[in-house]
């Protein structure tokens, strides 16, 4: 990003899902029972583990088969923010599309990352939590 001019401040606010956001995601995702989901996070960023745990909480509450969050610089390091990791070309499962659409309501975007070494079963989801892009604010 380069040097930040005097009078500007790099600011990273730890990301988290609010109680309301979790409740909305639970309501939306209950329509997709028996989903398999894995969560990975970039261990080099300070807030990725806690943000990943927010999603794990939602997935567990609705009864999805969850692979606990694990550090993964390969998948998460390819994106900033959130990403769905897929093994190849093709559409996202309906549950992933529903999650993506629900998060967009709150201005949270999820990119799709193609990783041929992806080990998720067909129809499953891997959510990668990458580092946040810093915002630059005026002083």
PEFEN-V655615 format. One record per residue. PSI is psi in radians with two decimals (* if undefined). Layout:
psi=<PSI	PSI>
This chain:
psi=<-0.39	-3.07	2.53	2.16	2.67	2.46	-0.06	2.66	2.30	2.27	2.11	2.05	2.25	2.32	2.53	2.74	2.35	2.90	-0.72	-0.78	-0.74	-0.75	-0.73	-0.79	-0.70	-0.83	-0.73	-0.77	-0.22	-0.38	-0.09	1.34	2.82	0.57	2.53	2.35	2.43	2.59	2.26	2.67	2.71	1.95	-0.18	-0.13	2.49	-0.45	0.01	-0.64	-0.86	-0.62	-0.73	-0.69	-0.57	-0.78	-0.69	-0.72	-0.83	-0.84	-0.67	-0.69	-0.66	0.02	0.33	2.67	1.96	2.31	2.04	2.63	2.34	2.58	2.41	1.74	-0.36	-0.92	-0.91	-0.55	-0.22	-0.16	2.82	2.65	-2.35	2.58	2.57	2.24	2.15	2.69	-0.30	-3.02	2.70	2.92	2.86	2.66	2.68	-0.61	-0.66	-0.69	-0.70	-0.73	-0.80	-0.81	-0.67	-0.69	-0.51	-0.50	-0.59	0.19	0.33	2.08	2.60	2.17	2.88	2.24	2.16	2.09	1.77	-0.33	0.09	2.29	0.31	2.47	2.73	2.32	-0.18	2.99	2.44	2.11	2.10	2.25	1.89	3.08	2.65	2.52	2.20	2.54	2.63	2.18	2.67	2.54	*>
